[in-house]
């Protein structure tokens, strides 16, 4: 499992197209007359939205943790067309988030202490933004003005979240949270961020494994009382209606629901593996999907649906070797398979897995953007890569 390995290695539719045709109409007055031009139009249906996955590559083997690229993969057809040209970012691109206007992706570079913006129109990386030590997870406020980056640190362990003004590209004053913060998510109303305090799960860190999630009031920039969950919480996701936050407890083989209104955690739900990432389908708050890797007691390598209302666990979907990230568009979940060097589509209606797409180099985090061809785009997923590297 990559967690153990890293610990060992260090750390609007297309505009209407009118097809005009000029017809010659014979004049009838007096048996003759000038031909009159007439225009008829027909409308072609719009092309389907273009969906692109942005996948970070963190390296493999002796180069694990030394990767420094992101690859775009066009997955519009639901099967993908293979990676496009790599985009160079910083070392160990840990997480990726896409701005709400779908114009820019932001990548946290754990080993470079920076965040790299990527212009999605040109596919070019912009100058890196200095961040805290060991930037891990990232979430962007719904208004697109501020990114919040968890500072996991190394030695010493980190315990802050750094806001970044995306207009100026400048880091602001850090916010204190729990030890070893990893995943982060922001509620749809933009009022609260939830941070997974994983504790000492990365090589070089010292201290205890964490078991809390810290809410942050984004209006005041102040953290609230931590919420107790399972061991080594690394990833978080919030339901589109904002009512429930789910937390991946990677060392407990479970996920914990948190009621946003009361900031209280419910009973953990076992998922048959070590949860690495979780996601909701856009606009769908009834089910959270959990990507789980093998653990000491469970086989993992699956995607498991969990009912938000009841906590009932659906049948695991055998996905791939060492799933690390998950992002959803429509009824398809795209999963990064670190152990296989691929990404795979999972049909959430039929629970079937499509043809893998090669993404060699340690595919890790993933985010999706959906853009109507010929029009401005929208971000459909910008939180789907907030899972991390735990000690064995």
SEGUFI-18452 format. One record per atom (N, C-alpha, C): x, y, z; residue in three letters. Coordinates in steps of 0.1 Angstrom, whole numbers, plus 5000, padded with zeros to 4 digits. Layout:
<rs>
XYZAla/...
</rs>
This chain:
<rs>
500849885000Unk/500050005000Unk/500950125000Unk/500550234992Unk/501350344991Unk/501650415004Unk/500750415013Unk/500950475026Unk/502250425032Unk/502350285033Unk/503550225039Unk/504750255030Unk/504650255017Unk/505750275009Unk/506350415010Unk/505450515011Unk/505950655013Unk/506550675026Unk/506050605036Unk/506650615049Unk/508150565049Unk/508250455040Unk/509650405040Unk/510550495031Unk/510050555021Unk/510850625011Unk/511150765015Unk/510250835024Unk/510350965029Unk/509051035029Unk/509051035024Unk/508151135019Unk/508551225008Unk/477952534782Unk/476952574779Unk/476852534766Unk/476952454766Unk/476752394753Unk/477452464742Unk/477652394731Unk/478352454719Unk/477352564713Unk/477852674709Unk/477052774702Unk/476252714691Unk/475052754689Unk/474152694678Unk/474852714665Unk/474952614658Unk/475552614644Unk/474452614634Unk/474252724627Unk/473252734617Unk/473752694603Unk/473152604597Unk/473552564583Unk/472552634574Unk/472952744567Unk/472152824559Unk/472052774545Unk/470952774538Unk/470852734525Unk/469952834517Unk/470452884506Unk/469752984498Unk/468952904487Unk/467652924487Unk/466752854478Unk/466252954467Unk/466152914455Unk/465652994444Unk/464152964443Unk/463353074445Unk/461853054444Unk/461353124431Unk/460653044423Unk/460153104410Unk/459053194413Unk/459053324407Unk/458053414409Unk/456753374401Unk/455553394406Unk/454353354400Unk/453553464394Unk/453953594397Unk/453153704392Unk/453353724377Unk/452253724370Unk/452353744355Unk/453153634348Unk/453253524355Unk/453853404349Unk/455353414349Unk/455953514356Unk/457353524356Unk/457853634366Unk/459053634369Unk/459553734379Unk/460953694383Unk/461453784391Unk/462853764396Unk/462853654407Unk/463853584407Unk/464053474418Unk/464253544431Unk/463653504441Unk/463753564455Unk/464553474464Unk/465553534470Unk/466353444479Unk/465653414492Unk/465753304497Unk/465153264510Unk/466153174517Unk/466253204531Unk/467153134539Unk/466453034548Unk/466952914548Unk/466352814558Unk/467552774567Unk/467252744579Unk/468252704589Unk/467952574596Unk/468952504599Unk/468752384607Unk/469752394619Unk/469452334630Unk/470252344642Unk/470952204645Unk/472252204646Unk/472852084650Unk/472852074665Unk/472751954670Unk/472751934684Unk/474051974690Unk/474152024703Unk/475452054709Unk/476251934711Unk/477551954711Unk/478451844714Unk/478351814729Unk/478651694733Unk/478651664747Unk/479651744755Unk/479451764768Unk/480551834775Unk/481851754775Unk/482951834775Unk/484251764776Unk/484651754790Unk/484951634794Unk/485451604808Unk/486851574808Unk/487651644816Unk/489051614817Unk/489451584831Unk/490251474833Unk/490751444846Unk/492151494847Unk/492551554858Unk/493851604861Unk/494451514872Unk/495451434868Unk/496051324877Unk/497451364881Unk/497751364894Unk/499151384898Unk/499951254898Unk/501151264895Unk/502051144894Unk/503151174905Unk/503251084915Unk/504151104926Unk/505451014925Unk/505550934915Unk/506750854913Unk/506450714919Unk/507350614915Unk/507250484919Unk/508650424922Unk/508650304929Unk/509850244932Unk/510850334939Unk/512150334935Unk/513050414942Unk/512850564940Unk/511950604930Unk/511550734928Unk/510250784934Unk/509750694943Unk/508550724950Unk/508650854958Unk/507850944956Unk/507951074963Unk/508751184956Unk/509251144944Unk/510051234936Unk/509351274924Unk/508151224921Unk/507451274910Unk/507151414910Unk/506951474898Unk/506751624897Unk/505851664886Unk/504951574882Unk/504051604870Unk/502651584873Unk/501851654865Unk/500351634864Unk/500051594850Unk/499151494847Unk/498751464834Unk/497251484832Unk/496851564821Unk/495451574818Unk/495051444810Unk/493851394813Unk/493351284806Unk/491851314802Unk/491651314789Unk/490251344784Unk/489451214786Unk/488451234794Unk/487551114798Unk/486151134793Unk/485951224783Unk/484651264779Unk/483751144775Unk/484351054768Unk/483550934763Unk/483250834774Unk/483750854786Unk/483550754796Unk/484550644796Unk/485450654786Unk/486550554785Unk/487850614784Unk/487950734780Unk/489250804780Unk/490050784767Unk/490950884765Unk/491750884753Unk/493250874756Unk/493550854768Unk/494950844772Unk/495450984776Unk/496550984784Unk/497051114789Unk/497651204778Unk/497451334781Unk/498051434772Unk/499451464777Unk/500051564772Unk/501451594776Unk/501451634791Unk/502551584798Unk/502751614812Unk/502951754815Unk/502451804826Unk/502751934831Unk/503551934843Unk/504751994843Unk/505651994854Unk/505252084865Unk/505252034877Unk/504852114889Unk/506052094899Unk/505752094912Unk/506752074922Unk/506951934925Unk/507751904935Unk/508051764939Unk/506951714948Unk/506551594945Unk/505451524952Unk/504151594952Unk/503551594940Unk/502251664939Unk/501151584946Unk/500851634958Unk/500051554968Unk/498551564965Unk/498051674961Unk/496651694959Unk/496451794948Unk/495251794943Unk/494951884932Unk/493451934934Unk/493252064932Unk/491852114932Unk/491652214920Unk/490452214915Unk/490152304904Unk/489252414909Unk/489552534905Unk/488852654908Unk/487352644903Unk/486452704910Unk/485052694906Unk/484752734891Unk/485552824886Unk/485352874872Unk/486052784862Unk/486652674867Unk/487352574859Unk/488352634850Unk/488952744853Unk/490052804845Unk/491452764850Unk/491552734863Unk/492852704869Unk/492752584879Unk/493752494878Unk/493952394888Unk/495052434897Unk/495052394909Unk/496052424919Unk/496552294925Unk/497852274925Unk/498552144929Unk/499452174941Unk/499252094952Unk/500152114964Unk/501352024961Unk/502552084964Unk/503752014962Unk/504351984975Unk/504151864981Unk/504551834994Unk/506051864997Unk/506851814988Unk/508351824991Unk/508951964986Unk/508152044980Unk/508652174975Unk/508052284983Unk/507152254992Unk/506552365001Unk/505952474992Unk/505152434982Unk/504552524973Unk/503252474967Unk/502552564961Unk/501352534953Unk/501552584939Unk/501352494929Unk/501452534915Unk/500152554909Unk/499852674903Unk/498652694895Unk/498952644881Unk/497852584875Unk/497952544861Unk/496852614853Unk/497252684843Unk/496252744834Unk/495652634825Unk/494352604827Unk/493752494820Unk/493452524806Unk/493452644802Unk/493252684787Unk/494552654779Unk/495752674786Unk/496952654778Unk/497652534782Unk/497352474794Unk/497952354799Unk/499352384804Unk/499652514808Unk/500952554813Unk/500852584828Unk/501952544834Unk/502052584849Unk/502552724850Unk/501952794860Unk/502352924863Unk/503352924874Unk/504053034878Unk/504953034889Unk/504352984902Unk/505152904909Unk/504652844921Unk/504452944932Unk/503452914941Unk/503153004952Unk/503752944965Unk/504453014972Unk/505052964985Unk/503952934995Unk/504052825001Unk/503052775011Unk/503752745024Unk/503052675033Unk/503652625045Unk/504552505043Unk/504952445053Unk/505852325052Unk/504952205050Unk/505352125040Unk/504652005037Unk/503152025033Unk/502952105023Unk/501552125019Unk/500951995014Unk/499751965019Unk/499151835016Unk/497851845009Unk/496751865017Unk/495451885011Unk/495152025007Unk/494252044998Unk/493852174993Unk/492352184990Unk/491652294994Unk/490252314991Unk/490152464987Unk/489252494977Unk/489052624973Unk/487652674977Unk/487552794982Unk/486252844986Unk/485352854974Unk/484052844976Unk/483152844965Unk/483152974956Unk/483553084963Unk/483653214955Unk/484953224947Unk/485853124948Unk/487053114941Unk/488153214945Unk/487953284956Unk/488953384960Unk/490153334968Unk/489853224976Unk/490853174985Unk/491053024985Unk/492252984985Unk/492552834987Unk/493052815001Unk/492652705007Unk/493152665020Unk/493952535019Unk/495152545024Unk/496152435022Unk/496552385036Unk/496552255038Unk/496952195050Unk/498452185050Unk/499052215062Unk/500552215063Unk/500852095072Unk/501051975065Unk/501251855072Unk/502651855079Unk/503651925073Unk/504951925078Unk/505651795077Unk/506851785082Unk/507651665082Unk/508251655096Unk/509451715097Unk/510051715110Unk/510451865113Unk/509751935122Unk/508651885130Unk/507351875122Unk/506451805129Unk/505151785123Unk/504351915122Unk/503551935112Unk/502852055110Unk/501452055118Unk/500952175120Unk/499652185127Unk/498952315123Unk/499052345110Unk/498352465105Unk/497652445092Unk/496852545088Unk/496252555075Unk/496552695070Unk/497152705058Unk/497552835052Unk/496552875042Unk/495852985044Unk/494953045033Unk/495853115023Unk/495453105010Unk/496253164999Unk/495253254992Unk/495553384990Unk/494753474982Unk/495053444968Unk/494053394961Unk/494253354947Unk/494353464937Unk/493953584941Unk/494053704933Unk/495553754933Unk/496153754945Unk/497453804946Unk/498553694946Unk/498053574948Unk/499053464949Unk/499853464961Unk/499353524972Unk/500153544984Unk/499453454995Unk/500353395003Unk/499953325015Unk/499553425026Unk/498553385034Unk/498053475045Unk/498453405058Unk/498053465069Unk/498353405082Unk/497853265084Unk/498653175089Unk/498153035091Unk/497153025102Unk/496352925101Unk/495352895111Unk/495752765119Unk/495752765132Unk/496152655139Unk/495052545140Unk/495452415137Unk/494552305138Unk/495252195145Unk/494852065143Unk/495451955150Unk/496751915143Unk/497451815148Unk/498751775143Unk/498551695130Unk/499551725121Unk/499551645109Unk/498351655100Unk/497851785097Unk/496651795089Unk/496851745075Unk/495851675070Unk/495951625057Unk/494751675048Unk/493751595047Unk/492551635039Unk/491851755044Unk/491251835035Unk/490451945039Unk/489251955029Unk/488152005034Unk/486952025025Unk/486252145030Unk/485552225021Unk/484852335025Unk/483352315022Unk/482452355030Unk/481052335028Unk/480552425017Unk/479452375010Unk/479052444998Unk/478652595001Unk/478252635013Unk/477952775016Unk/479252855019Unk/480352795019Unk/481652865020Unk/481952905035Unk/481152865044Unk/481252915058Unk/482252835066Unk/482452705064Unk/483252615072Unk/484152525065Unk/485352515069Unk/486252405064Unk/486452305075Unk/486552175070Unk/486852065079Unk/488152005076Unk/489051995086Unk/490451945084Unk/490651815091Unk/491151715084Unk/491451585089Unk/492851595096Unk/492851575109Unk/494051585117Unk/494651445119Unk/495451405109Unk/495851265108Unk/496951225118Unk/497651325123Unk/498751295132Unk/500051255125Unk/500851185132Unk/502251155127Unk/502051025118Unk/501751045105Unk/501650935096Unk/502650935085Unk/503451035084Unk/504451055074Unk/505851035079Unk/506750965071Unk/508150945075Unk/508751085079Unk/509451085091Unk/510051205096Unk/509251265107Unk/507951245107Unk/507051295117Unk/507151215130Unk/507051285141Unk/507051215154Unk/505851255162Unk/505351165170Unk/504151195178Unk/503051085175Unk/501951105180Unk/500851005180Unk/500051015167Unk/499450905163Unk/498450905152Unk/497250985157Unk/496751065148Unk/495651155151Unk/494251085150Unk/493251145156Unk/491951085155Unk/490851195156Unk/491151315150Unk/490151425151Unk/490051495138Unk/488951565137Unk/488651665126Unk/488451795132Unk/489051905126Unk/488952035132Unk/488152125122Unk/486952175127Unk/486252275119Unk/486852415120Unk/486852485109Unk/487352625109Unk/486252715104Unk/485952825112Unk/485052925108Unk/485753015098Unk/485453015085Unk/486153085075Unk/485953235076Unk/484853275082Unk/484653425083Unk/485653485093Unk/485953405104Unk/486853455114Unk/488253405113Unk/488353295106Unk/489653225105Unk/490053155118Unk/489153125126Unk/489353055138Unk/488852915138Unk/489652825144Unk/489252685145Unk/488352665157Unk/487452565155Unk/486552525166Unk/487052405173Unk/486352355183Unk/486752235190Unk/486852115181Unk/487952035182Unk/488051925173Unk/486951815176Unk/486651735166Unk/485651635166Unk/486351495166Unk/486051415175Unk/486751285176Unk/486151185165Unk/487051125157Unk/486651025147Unk/487550905149Unk/487850835138Unk/488650715139Unk/490150745138Unk/490950645137Unk/492450665137Unk/492950705123Unk/493850795123Unk/494550845111Unk/493550895100Unk/492750995104Unk/491751045094Unk/492551125083Unk/492451085071Unk/493251145061Unk/492451215050Unk/491251175047Unk/490451235037Unk/489051285042Unk/488551385036Unk/487251435040Unk/486451475027Unk/485151455028Unk/484251505017Unk/482951555023Unk/482351645017Unk/481051705022Unk/479951675012Unk/478751645017Unk/477651615008Unk/477251745001Unk/476751744989Unk/476451864981Unk/475451954988Unk/474551894997Unk/473551975004Unk/474152035017Unk/475451995020Unk/476152055031Unk/475751995044Unk/474951895045Unk/474451845058Unk/475451755065Unk/476251675057Unk/477051575063Unk/478451575057Unk/479451565066Unk/480851555062Unk/481251405065Unk/481951345056Unk/482451205058Unk/483951215059Unk/484451125068Unk/485951125071Unk/486450985069Unk/487550975062Unk/488150845059Unk/489150815071Unk/488850715079Unk/489750675090Unk/490650565085Unk/491850605080Unk/492650505072Unk/493250395081Unk/493450425093Unk/493950315102Unk/492850235109Unk/491650275107Unk/490550205114Unk/489650125104Unk/489950135091Unk/489150065081Unk/487650115081Unk/487450245083Unk/486150295085Unk/486050435080Unk/484750485079Unk/484450625076Unk/483550675087Unk/483650795091Unk/482850855101Unk/482050965095Unk/480650965098Unk/479851075094Unk/479851185104Unk/479851305100Unk/479751425109Unk/478551505105Unk/477651525114Unk/476451615112Unk/476951755112Unk/476951825101Unk/477451965101Unk/476752065110Unk/475452045112Unk/474652135120Unk/475052135135Unk/475452015139Unk/475751995154Unk/477251975156Unk/477951955145Unk/479451925146Unk/479651805155Unk/478851695153Unk/478951575161Unk/479151455151Unk/480051365155Unk/480351245147Unk/479351135150Unk/478951065140Unk/478150945142Unk/478950825143Unk/478350705144Unk/479050575145Unk/479850545132Unk/481150515134Unk/481950475123Unk/481350365115Unk/481550365102Unk/481050255093Unk/482250185087Unk/482350055088Unk/483349975083Unk/483249965068Unk/484349975061Unk/484349965046Unk/485149865040Unk/485749765047Unk/486449655041Unk/487749685035Unk/488449775041Unk/489749815036Unk/490149945042Unk/491349995039Unk/491850125044Unk/491450235035Unk/490450315039Unk/489950415030Unk/490950525027Unk/491150555014Unk/492150645010Unk/491550775005Unk/490350764999Unk/489650884994Unk/488150854993Unk/487450964993Unk/485950954992Unk/485351064984Unk/484151044978Unk/483651154970Unk/482151134969Unk/481451244967Unk/479951244963Unk/479851274948Unk/478751214942Unk/478451254929Unk/477951394929Unk/478151484919Unk/477651624919Unk/476151624921Unk/475651704930Unk/474251724932Unk/473551604939Unk/474351504943Unk/473751384949Unk/474251364963Unk/473351374973Unk/473851374987Unk/473451244994Unk/472851144987Unk/472351024994Unk/473450924996Unk/474550924988Unk/475550824989Unk/476950884988Unk/477850834996Unk/479250864995Unk/479950744990Unk/480950764981Unk/481750654976Unk/483150654981Unk/483550534986Unk/484850524993Unk/485850434986Unk/486950494983Unk/488050414976Unk/488950364987Unk/489050224988Unk/489850164999Unk/490950074994Unk/492150095000Unk/493250004996Unk/493349885006Unk/494149795004Unk/494349685013Unk/494749735027Unk/494349665037Unk/494749695051Unk/495349565057Unk/495649565069Unk/496149445076Unk/495149345078Unk/493849385077Unk/492749285080Unk/491749275068Unk/491849355058Unk/490849355047Unk/491549365034Unk/490949305024Unk/491549305010Unk/491549435003Unk/490549515006Unk/490449654999Unk/490449644984Unk/491149734978Unk/491149744963Unk/489749754957Unk/488949844964Unk/487549854959Unk/487049994961Unk/485850014956Unk/485050134958Unk/483750084964Unk/483450144976Unk/482250104983Unk/481250214985Unk/479950194981Unk/478950294984Unk/478450284998Unk/478250405004Unk/477750405018Unk/476550505018Unk/475450455024Unk/474250545025Unk/474450645036Unk/474150775032Unk/474350885042Unk/473250875052Unk/472050845048Unk/470950845058Unk/470950725068Unk/471450615064Unk/471350495072Unk/472750435076Unk/473750475069Unk/475050415071Unk/475250275065Unk/474250235058Unk/474250095052Unk/475350095041Unk/476149985041Unk/477249975032Unk/476749885020Unk/476949935008Unk/476549854996Unk/477649754993Unk/477449684983Unk/478449584978Unk/479649654973Unk/480849614978Unk/482049674973Unk/482249644958Unk/482749734951Unk/483049724936Unk/484549704935Unk/484849584930Unk/486349554928Unk/486849654917Unk/487749744921Unk/488249844912Unk/489549824906Unk/490649824914Unk/491949814909Unk/492949794920Unk/494149784917Unk/495249764927Unk/495649894933Unk/495449914946Unk/495850024954Unk/495250154949Unk/493950164950Unk/493250294947Unk/493650404956Unk/493950514951Unk/494350634960Unk/493450754959Unk/492850774947Unk/492050894946Unk/490750864939Unk/489750944941Unk/488450924934Unk/487751054931Unk/487251074919Unk/486451184916Unk/485251144907Unk/484151214908Unk/482951164901Unk/482351264892Unk/481951224880Unk/481151314871Unk/480051224866Unk/478751284867Unk/477651204863Unk/477551074871Unk/477450964864Unk/477350834871Unk/478650754870Unk/479750824867Unk/481050754866Unk/482050814876Unk/482550714883Unk/483650754892Unk/484950724885Unk/485950814886Unk/487250784881Unk/488250764893Unk/488950654892Unk/489750614903Unk/491250604899Unk/492150664907Unk/493550644904Unk/494050514911Unk/494750434903Unk/495150304908Unk/496650304908Unk/497250344920Unk/498650364921Unk/499350234918Unk/498850124924Unk/499549994922Unk/499549944908Unk/498649984900Unk/498549944886Unk/499050044876Unk/499250164880Unk/499750264871Unk/498650304861Unk/497450314865Unk/496250334856Unk/495250424864Unk/494250474856Unk/493050524862Unk/491950444855Unk/490850414863Unk/489750334858Unk/488450404860Unk/487550384850Unk/486150434852Unk/485250324859Unk/484450374869Unk/483550284876Unk/482150334874Unk/481350254867Unk/479950294865Unk/479150274878Unk/478650384884Unk/478050374897Unk/476550314896Unk/476050304884Unk/474750244883Unk/474850094881Unk/475750044873Unk/475849904870Unk/476949834879Unk/477749924886Unk/478849874894Unk/479849784886Unk/480049834874Unk/481049764865Unk/482249864863Unk/483349804861Unk/484649874859Unk/484949874844Unk/485249994838Unk/485649994824Unk/487049974822Unk/487449994809Unk/488849974805Unk/489850064812Unk/490850014818Unk/491850104825Unk/492650194814Unk/493050314819Unk/493850394810Unk/495150404817Unk/496250384809Unk/497550384814Unk/497950524819Unk/498450534831Unk/499050664837Unk/500250624845Unk/501250584838Unk/502450544845Unk/503150654853Unk/503850614864Unk/504550714872Unk/503950744885Unk/503050654890Unk/502450674903Unk/501250764904Unk/500150724897Unk/498950804897Unk/498350814911Unk/498050934916Unk/497750954930Unk/496551034932Unk/496551164931Unk/495451254933Unk/494751274920Unk/493451314920Unk/492651334908Unk/491551444910Unk/491351524900Unk/490251614901Unk/489751624886Unk/488451654885Unk/487751664872Unk/487251804869Unk/487251834857Unk/486551954852Unk/485651914840Unk/484451974840Unk/483551954829Unk/483352084822Unk/483552084809Unk/483452214801Unk/482652184788Unk/481652264787Unk/480852264774Unk/481752304763Unk/481852224752Unk/482752254741Unk/482352384734Unk/483252474734Unk/482952604728Unk/482452714738Unk/482452674751Unk/481952764762Unk/482752754774Unk/482452844783Unk/483252844796Unk/482852724804Unk/483852674812Unk/483652554819Unk/483252574833Unk/482952454840Unk/482652454854Unk/483352344860Unk/483652364873Unk/484352254880Unk/483352164886Unk/483552034884Unk/482651934889Unk/483251864901Unk/484451874903Unk/485151804915Unk/486451874918Unk/486551924930Unk/487851984933Unk/488251944947Unk/487751834952Unk/488151794965Unk/488551644965Unk/488651584953Unk/488851444953Unk/490151394954Unk/491051444961Unk/492351384961Unk/492951414975Unk/492151404985Unk/492651444998Unk/492851325007Unk/493651235002Unk/494051125010Unk/495551115011Unk/496151055021Unk/497551065023Unk/498250945026Unk/499450965032Unk/500450855033Unk/500650825048Unk/500250705052Unk/500350665066Unk/501450575069Unk/501850575081Unk/502850475085Unk/502250335086Unk/503050235085Unk/502450105085Unk/502150065100Unk/
</rs>
